[in-house]
Amino acid sequence: QVQLVESGGGLVQAGGSLRLSCAASGSIFSGNAMGWYRQAPGKQRELVARITSGGSTNYADSVKGRFTISRDNAKNTVYLQMNSLKPDDTAVYYCNYLIILSSHNYWGQGTQVTVSS
C-alpha cells in the first residue's frame, strides 16, 4: 500500500502562482511515476503532469510553459509549481502514484485549486 498526502491548494487570482506537494509513504517501489491529475466540475479527470523516478516528464498541452513538475526521490515527494494560473485551471487536483511494472495506481484525497478572474 502507498499513502499519498497532498498540500498546497487554495484560492489565487488569475496570473498568480501556487505550489502543490504530495508525499508518498508505505510500500515505495523504485520503478514508479508520480504525477498530478485534475478534475473540474462536469469534466473527466485529466493528466496534468507526470514525472518518473528517473526524471522523465510529460505535461498536458494546456499547462506546458506554465507548470513545472519536480520530485525529491529521497523524500518520495512530488511538487507541482503552477505559474500564470488561469480560471480554466480551477479544479480538484489529485496526486497519483503509479507502479510502472504492475500499472497499479494510488490516489491522494485531492486538493482544491480555485483561480478567480
C-alpha positions in Angstrom: 0.0 0.0 0.0 1.1 3.5 -0.7 -0.4 6.5 1.1 -0.3 10.0 -0.5 -0.7 13.3 1.4 -1.2 16.4 -0.6 -0.9 20.0 0.3 -0.7 23.5 -1.2 -4.1 24.1 -2.9 -6.1 27.3 -2.4 -7.6 30.4 -3.9 -5.5 32.6 -6.1 -6.1 35.4 -8.7 -5.6 34.9 -12.3 -1.9 35.3 -13.1 -0.8 34.1 -9.7 1.1 31.0 -8.6 0.6 28.0 -6.4 2.8 25.1 -5.4 1.3 21.7 -4.7 3.2 19.0 -2.8 2.5 15.3 -2.4 4.4 13.0 -0.1 4.3 9.2 -0.6 4.8 6.7 2.2 4.4 3.0 2.6 5.5 0.4 0.0 7.6 2.6 -2.2 8.8 0.9 -5.4 11.8 2.2 -7.3 10.1 1.9 -10.7 7.4 4.4 -10.3 5.9 7.6 -11.7 4.3 10.3 -9.7 2.0 12.9 -11.1 -0.9 15.2 -10.9 -4.4 14.9 -12.4 -7.2 17.3 -12.1 -11.0 17.2 -12.4 -13.2 20.2 -12.9 -16.9 20.1 -12.3 -18.7 18.2 -15.1 -15.4 17.1 -16.7 -13.4 14.0 -16.8 -10.2 13.6 -14.7 -7.2 14.6 -16.9 -3.5 14.2 -16.6 -1.7 17.5 -15.8 1.9 16.4 -15.4 3.9 13.3 -14.6 7.5 12.5 -13.6 9.2 9.1 -13.4 11.6 8.1 -10.8 14.3 8.6 -13.5 13.2 12.2 -14.0 11.3 11.9 -17.3 8.4 14.3 -17.5 5.3 14.8 -19.6 2.7 17.6 -19.5 -0.7 18.3 -20.8 -0.6 20.8 -23.7 -2.7 23.2 -21.7 -0.1 23.7 -19.0 3.2 23.5 -20.9 5.3 26.5 -20.2 3.3 27.4 -17.1 3.6 24.4 -14.8 6.7 22.6 -13.7 6.7 19.1 -12.0 9.7 18.0 -10.0 10.4 15.4 -7.3 12.7 14.6 -4.4 13.3 10.9 -4.5 14.9 10.9 -1.1 11.7 12.3 0.4 9.3 10.5 -2.0 7.7 13.8 -2.7 6.5 15.3 -5.9 5.9 19.0 -6.5 3.8 21.0 -9.0 4.8 24.6 -9.4 1.9 26.4 -11.1 2.5 29.8 -12.6 0.4 32.2 -14.7 -2.7 30.5 -13.4 -5.9 30.9 -15.4 -9.6 30.4 -14.3 -9.6 27.3 -16.5 -7.1 25.7 -14.1 -9.8 25.6 -11.4 -10.2 22.0 -10.4 -9.6 19.4 -7.7 -6.0 18.3 -8.2 -5.2 14.7 -7.3 -1.8 13.2 -6.7 -1.1 9.9 -8.4 1.5 7.2 -7.8 1.9 4.6 -10.5 3.8 1.4 -10.1 5.2 1.0 -13.6 5.7 -2.8 -13.5 2.1 -3.6 -12.4 0.3 -0.4 -13.7 -1.2 -0.2 -10.2 -2.3 3.3 -9.3 -2.7 5.0 -6.0 -4.5 8.3 -5.5 -4.4 11.2 -3.0 -7.5 12.7 -1.5 -7.4 15.7 -3.7 -6.8 19.4 -3.1 -8.9 22.2 -4.4 -7.3 24.9 -6.6 -9.5 27.9 -7.4 -8.4 30.7 -9.8 -10.5 33.8 -9.8 -10.7 36.1 -12.7 
